[in-house]
């Protein structure tokens, strides 16, 4: 269900002899669109475009009107029109946004980059899905699932420590090191979701070895009235659903937006039984404020809150090899049930995430200067089935604070800047066991440069960045007697990328790209020691690990055969030196 609404002041009775006309075209190829519905809310009058994309309203009173544009296969578009004289409009609609991603060449991040985007229609239809489940519909993206609502996006085979998530321009920090940790991001707060690579991707810090998943709230449309959208989904499997509301108001120099999401599901079911303890409860909120001064200075403030509790199917946690072998041979898993329940018991996860960002942008003669600062707080508790009534005591309890501060300059062909990232990760003393991860503090200083130049028949991109990372670690020794031990890590990481693209006619594009990237071993890869209840295994890090280096080359051909057939063919080869992985051991 999708519900849009708005409020406006009535138009006073006047001499009504004005005309509003115009044309509506396809946003991609500028072809006229027929059979488009244009509905004026204040008058209740509806018109349809002809074969030339034209429409006309007559005998209108002077005033402000809301026009709603609708067409099969297109997201609805609302336009605010001021009519104080005969007015002619030239409008466009995203006629191909029902496709999973755009095929035509486009530029959304100030530099032309290799980008796939979820359409508005896809986002509206994904109100009840996770971020990973939604972006897995894009070419080259899949999902690593660990339950009904827990999943991580996988881009070209890379996930977790090798994939960076950027939410509203801020590198998302949390506990992404595990395959059972879903990103603490509410998809419903975003109006733009993209997977990108290319030289412009160098501006984002992090340990990404390939693509980057970017979520943006998007621009707030100019409209002096309050408007909103409510989306909801319901499902019989789990007997639950999701409801999300987003509201905004856009004045000439001040805009705001606020929204929230509630989601609840109970036990999922197979044809003959219920999967015990597979429910979920989620509550999210987002708020945004923007201000402009004299068309040269802009400020924005954004806040996002994410809260979730996930039940983990009881039968998926195995305590010994005998049960593991039995599980492989069983037709029905352990701990199924004939009765439905919304109750969530151990094993389960509870996560809370806060993100607060402030950004300032100054337009100057040579380009634009920007300063952004953001802070995040992430808390994760994981509960296992424990003896002596201790299942309500978390087996893993982590709290993390992080800060990101950056200054950058950009114009039509150049983007450069400096970034600082700080992170403080601590174990809360409430588990009663030795922590899986150590306490640590990490600082990263980075600088980047991205160039983008277009010529007659091709476009060249080059990007490079350098990061210096320092980490201070404190933990208990792996051997008894347990004593505190301390480590300091220092890493110099270098990345570079080159890309060339050319248009083969008006509907086809060929892209070739090569990149070199480095990342330091993450904390869990070097210092973990103990039971990771999410995977029912003992994990032990390796202090001898060194930097991981990746060299990737890719070739892509994309285009449109006709209006109904779009092709996107990609091939890549990714070579690693010092690849870090979790190696099973015989016991």
N, C-alpha and C positions, 0 to 999 in steps of 0.2 A: 504494500500500500504506500503510495506517495501522495502527500497532501501539501499543497502550496497555498499560501494566503497572504494577505497584506491589508493595510488600512490606509486610507487617504481621506483628505478633506473634500466635501462635496463642492461642485462647481456652481457658483452663484448664477442665477438666471440672467442671461444677457442676450444680445443679438447674436444668433447662431448661424453664421454664414461662411465659416472657414472650411478649408479643404485640407485633409491630410492624405497624401499619396506617397508612393515610393515603389521600390523594387526589392526583391529578396533573391540572393544568389548563393550558390554553393561556396562555402568558405575556402575550398581547396582549388577548384578550377574556374570559379567565377561564372559558372553556367547558371542561367535563370532556373528557378525552382517553381514549379506549378503545384497547385493543390496544397498550398501552405495556408493554414488557418491563422487569421489575425483577429484576436478578440480584444476589444477595448472594455476594460472592467467597468469604468464609470458610466458608459452608455449602454452596455449590454449588447452592443452591435458586433456581429462577426462578418468578416469578409474573407474571400479565398483568392489567392493569386491565380492569374491566368497563365497561359502557356509561355508568356514572356516574363513571368515572375512579377507582374505588376498588380497593385491593389490601390483602392481609393476609398476614402471616407469623406462624405460631404455633410454640410450643415452642422459643423461642430461649433460649440461655444469656446471662447478663449479660456484657456486654463491648462492644467497639467493632467496628463492621462497615462495610464498603465496599459501597455499593449502586450498581450501574451501571444507568442508565436509558437505554433505546434505543427509538426509534420511527422508522418510515419517514418520510423527509423532514426529520428533525431531527438536529442534532448530538448525539452521545452526551454524557451528563452523569453525573459521578461525585459521589456524596454520601457524606460520612462521618457515621455515625450512632452515637451512644452509647446503648446500651440497658441500663439498670439497673433499669427498671421498665416497665410497659406504656406504649408510646410511640405517639403519633399524629403523622404528618407531613403537611404541606401543601406540595406541590412544584409547580413550573412547568417547562415546556419551551418552547423557542423553536420553535414549530411552523411559523412562516413564515420561518425563517432560510434555507430553500432558495431564497428569492427573492433577487434581486441586491441589493436594498436594502429597508429597512423603509418601509412606507407609513403605518403608524399613528404618531400623535404620540409622540415620546419625547424624553428629556432625558438626555444623556450627559456634558455638559461643564458642569454646574452651572447653565447657562442654556439655556432652550429656544432652539435655533438651527436654521437650515435645514441639514439634514445628510443625507447619504447614506452608508451604511456597507456594506462588504463583509461578507457573512455568514461565520460560522465555517466552514461547509461550503465556501464559495467559497475561503477562505484555505487550507484543507486541500488543496483540489484545485489550488491555484496554487503548490505547492511548487517547481516547476521554472521558474516564469515570473518575469519582471521586475516591478518595481513598476508601471511604466507600462502593461504589458500587462494587469495585473490590474485596476487602477482604471478602465481604458478600458471596462469592462463597465457602468459606472454611467452614468445619464442625463446628457448634457451633457459627458461626458468622452471624449476620444479619445487617440490615441497618435501621436507623431511618431517614426517608426521610422527607424533608420539602421543596419540590419544585423539579424542574427538575435537578438542579446541586447542591443542598444543602442536605447533608446527613452526619450522624455520624455513625461510626462502633459501633456495639453492640456485645460484647463478653460474652456469657453465661448470657445474659439479663442485662449486666452492660454497661453503657456508660457515657459520660460526665465526671463529677468529679471522677468517679470510674474507669476510663480507662486511661491508660498512653500511649501516642504516643512517640516513640523515633525515631528521624530522624538523621542519621549519628552519632549515639552514644550520641545525645543530647536530653534531655527531651524537647519535644515541648511545648512551653508556648504560650498562647493566651487567648482567651475568650471561653474556652470549656464548660462553665457552662450552656449554653443554648442549647435547642434542635434545634434551627434554626441557629446555628453557625457551619459551615462546617470547618474541619481542614484546615489550611493555608499551605498545602503541595502539591507539584506537583508530582503526581505518576510517571511521565515520567522521573524524575531525578534519580529514584531508579532502580537498577537491581536485588535487593533482597528485598522481602516483606514477613515478617513472623509474625505469631501470636504465642507467646511462653508462657510457664509457667515453673515450676520447680525451683530448687534451684538457678540456675544461674540468674533467673529473679530477685533475691534479690539485684543484683548489680545496678538495675535501681531505682533511687528515684522517688517520685511522690505519688499520692494518689490512685494508682491502688489497687483494691480489687480482681482482678482475673487476666486475661491475659493481655499481653502487645503487642501492634502492633509496630513492628520494621521495619524501612526502612533503607537500606544501598545502597550506590552507587556501591559497589563491587570493586574487584581488577581491575586495569588497565593492560590489557595484554601487555607482552613484544613485541614490534614491533617498529623499528626505523622509520617507515613511518607513515604518518597521515592517520587514518582511520575514518570512520564515518558511521552513520546510520540515515536515515530520515524516520519517520513514519507519516502517515497522515490518517485521517478518515473524511468522509463526511456523512451527514444524511439529508434526505429529510424533516423530522419533525424538524422544527426549521431552515431549510435552512442554515445550518452552518457546521462547522467541526473543526478539530484540526490538527495542524502540529507541529511536534517535531523533532529537530535535535540534535544529540550527536556526538562529535568528540573527538578523543584521539590520543595520541602518547606516546609510552612506551619505553624509553631508559633503559639502564641497571641500572642506579642509579637515574634517574629522569623521572617522568611521569606526564602527565597533561591530563585533560579532561574538556570540556566545552560544554554547550548546552543551549537550550531554547525552550519554548513552546508558541504558540499562539492559542487561542481558541475563537470562536465567534458563537453565536446562536441567532436567533430571536425568535419571539413568537412560542411556540409549538401549535399544533392543535389537536383537536378531529375530528371525522369524519365530523361534520357539522359546526364547528366554531373554531376560534382561541382563545387560552387562553391568554388574554391580559397581557402584561408586564411580560413575562416569559423568556426573553432573558438573555444572559450572555456574558460577555467579560472578558477574562483572558490573562495575559502575565507573563511568569515565566522565570527565568534564573538560571543557576548553573555553578559553576567553581570549579576545584579541582587541587591541586598541591602536588606531593609527592616526597620525596628525601630520599636516603639511603646513609649511610657511613659505609664501612667496614663490612657489614652484621651484625652489632651489634646495630646500631642507625638508627631510622627511624623518619621522620617528615612528617606531612600532614597538609594541610590547605584547608578548604572547605568553600564555600559561596553559599547560596541559597536565591533567591528572589522570592516572590509570590505576585501577584497583581490580584485582581478580583473585578468585579462589577456584582451583582446578582439582577435581577428583581424579585419581589415577586408578584405573581398573585393578581391583585387588588381585585378580588372577594373573596379571602381567608381572608381578613381583615374585621372583623365584628365590628361595633361600638355600637350596642345595642342588647338587647335580642329579640326584634321584628324581626330585620334582621337575627339574628341567627336562629330563628324558621323558618323563611321563606326560608333560605338557605337549611335547611334540607329537605324541601318539593319540592324544585325546581328541574326540570329535567336538566336545563341548568344553570350554575352558574351565579352570578352577573358579570357584566363588561366583558362579552365575546365580540368578535369583528368578523366581516366578512372580515376584511382586515388584511394582514400580515404587521408586522413592526419589525425593529431592534431596535427601540427606547426603552430605559429603563428609566422609570419614577418612582416616589414614588408610593408605598413603594419599597425600594431598599436598598441594602447593598454595601458598599465599604470597602475592606480590603487590607492592605499591610503588608507584613511580611518579615523581613530580618533575616538571621541567618549566623553568622560567627564563625568558629571553627578552633582551632589550637591544634594539638596533637603531643606528643613526646613519643617514645617508645624505651627503652634501654633493650637489651638482656644481661642477666647476667647468671652466672653458675647455680643459683638456679631457674631461671625462667625469668620473664620479668617485668620491672617497666614501668609504663605509667603515663603521666601527660596530662590532657586535660583541656582546657579552652574555653568557648564559650559564645557569647553574642547574644541576640535576641532583635529585636524591632518590636512591633506589634501595628498597628493602625486600629481601626474599627470605621466606621461611618454608622449609620442606619438612613434612611429617611422615615418618615411617611407622609401620606396625611394630611396636616395641613391647617388651615384656614388663611385668609388674605395674601395669596401668600407666606406662609412660608414653603412650601414643599421642597424648596431647602436648608432649614436650618436643619441640622441633629437633630434628636430627641435623639440620643445616640452618644456620641463621646468620645472614650477611647483611650489612648495611654499607652503602657506598655513596660518597659525595664526590661530585665532579664539577669542574668549572672549565669553560671554554672562552677564550678572549682572542679576538682577531681584528686586524686592521688590513684593509685591502683597497687597491686602486684598480679601476677598470675603464676601458673605453671600447670602441668598436672592434679592435683587433688585439688588445693586450689586457691581461688580467694578472695581477701580482699582489702578494701580501705576506703578512707574518701572522702566525698563530701560536697560541700557548694553550696547552691542555694540562690540567691537573686532576688527579684522581686519588681518593683516599678510601681504601676498602678494609673493613674490619669485621671480625667475627664477634657476635654478641654472646656473652657467657651464659647461655641458657640451654645449651644442648646436653651437657653432662658427658660429652665425648670429645676426643681430640679433633679439632677442626680439619676438614678436608683440605682447605686452602689456608695459606698464611695471611697475616695482616700485612698490608703493603701500602706504600705511597709512591705514586708515579708522576713524573713531570715530562712533558714533551714540548720542545720548541721546534717550530717548523716554518719553512719559507717555500713559496711556490711561484712559478712563472708559467703562463699559458699564452701562446701566440696562435692567432687564427687569421690567415690571409686568403682572400679569394682572388682568383685569376679568371681569364676568359672561359676556360673549359674545365677547370679543376679547382679544388680547395685544399690547402695545406694546413695542418695543425701540428703544433709541437708543444709539449708540456714537460716540466720537470719540477721536482720538489726534493727538499732535504729535511730530514727530521733527526733531532737528537733527543734520545729518551734516557732518562735516569730513573732508576727504581730502587727504593729502600725496602727490604723485606725482613720481617721478624716472624719466627715460627718456633715450634718445639721440635727437638731433634727426632729423627725417625727411630732411633734406637733408645733403649732404656739404659740408664736412667734418663728420663726426659728433661732436657735442659734447654733454655732459650738459645737460639742461634740466629745470627744476623748476616744478611747478604746485601751487597750493593751491585747493581747491574748498570752498564752503560752501553748504549748502542747508537751507531751512526747508520742511518738508513737513507738510501738514494733510490729515486724512481725517475724514469724518463719514458716518454711516449711520442711516437710519430705516426701521423695518419694522413692519408691522401684520399680524396673522394672526387668522383667525376659523374656528371649527369649524362646518361645515354639517352638522349632525346628529352622529352618532357615528362615521361612517366617512369623512367628507370634510373637507378643510381647504383654505382659500384664503389665500394669502400674497401680499403686495405689498411691494416693497422699492425704495428709492432710495439711492444712495451716491455720494459724491464722494471721489476718491482722487488723491494725487499721488505721484510717484516721481522721484528724480533720474536723469539719464542714467548708465548704468553705465560702468565703466572701459573695457570693450571698445568701447562705442559712441562714446566720445570720443577714446581714445588708442591704439587698435590701429593697427598699421602693419606689414604684412609678409604672408608666406604663411601662410594657415591651411590646413594640409595636410588636415584633416578634410573640408573642402568644396572642396579643390583650387582655391582662389581667393586673390587678393590683397585684403586688407581694410585700409581706411584710415578711422580715426575722424574725428569732426568736433568741433573745439573750440568751435564756436558753438552747440552743442545746449543747450537749456534744459530745465526740468522738464516732464515729461509729466503731463497732467491728464486724468482719466477721469471721466465722469458716466454712471452705469448705473442703469437702471430695469428691474425684472423683475416678472413676475406668474406665479404658480404655483398649479395646482389638482391636488391629489393625493387619492387615496382608493381605496376597495375596492368594486367592483361586486358581487362575490361571493367565495367562498373561493378561486376559481381565476383570477379576473381582477382585477388591480390596475392603476390608471391613474396616471400622473404626467405632466401636461402643463405645459410651461414655455415662456414667451416672454420675451425680453429685448431691450433696445436699449442699446448701449454707444457713447457719443460721446467722442472724444478730441480734445484740443487739444495740439499739439506732439507728435504720434505719431512715435516713433522707429523707423526701419526700415532694413534693408540694401538699398541701391539699386544695381542693376547699372550698370556704366559701359561705354561703348564704348571700345575700345582701337584 
